[in-house]
Amino acid sequence: MLAVMSLESEKYVLFTTFRRDGSPVSTPVWLVQMPGGEFGFSTGSASGKAKRLRHTARATLQGCDRSGGDAHGPVYEAQARLVTGTELAQVRAAIKAKYGVAAKALGVAESVGKRIGAKRFGSERVGVVISLNAG
């Protein structure tokens, strides 16, 4: 239970996924607590994180600053899965509840980016739901 409390209190978390060759790729993300002790965030369906999760569910989580530096606290081993539909809506609602105005501003930026054809905002959103490994 301590892990859940520690991760939930973090504003940014270093989310690490793994390439096919096993090498890690870390990205800072906003993280929200979901029902059942899981965590979640959203990303583009064409993002590197989503692509890597399509071939392996293995991931790690660790507290960090907004740029992904200053990694601190324990590294939590986890399994992650991509979600859409109702589960994505739950993740997005939790993000809005935790991050408020910043989440709303990001939503506006995504809308504008899609309208002008910005590549960064070109893919649909998917949710990432994460379960910590026991241990």
FENSULHU-V948555 format. One record per backbone hydrogen bond with DSSP energy under -0.5 kcal/mol. CO is the residue of the C=O (numbers start at 1). NH is the residue of the N-H. If there is no record, write none. Layout:
# FENSULHU-V948555
co: [CO,CO]
nh: [NH,NH]
This chain:
# FENSULHU-V948555
co: [1,2,3,4,5,7,12,13,13,14,14,15,15,16,17,19,23,25,27,29,32,34,35,38,39,40,41,43,44,47,48,49,50,52,52,57,59,60,61,62,63,64,65,69,72,74,75,76,77,78,79,81,83,84,84,85,86,87,88,89,90,91,92,93,94,95,96,99,99,100,101,102,103,104,105,106,107,108,109,110,111,112,113,113,114,118,119,124,126,127,128,129,130,131]
nh: [5,6,7,8,9,10,64,15,29,16,62,17,27,60,25,22,19,17,15,13,40,37,38,34,130,32,128,126,47,51,52,53,54,55,56,80,78,16,76,14,72,12,68,65,63,76,77,61,133,59,131,129,127,87,88,89,90,91,92,93,94,95,96,97,98,99,100,102,103,104,105,106,107,108,109,110,111,112,113,114,115,116,117,118,117,121,122,45,43,83,41,81,39,79]
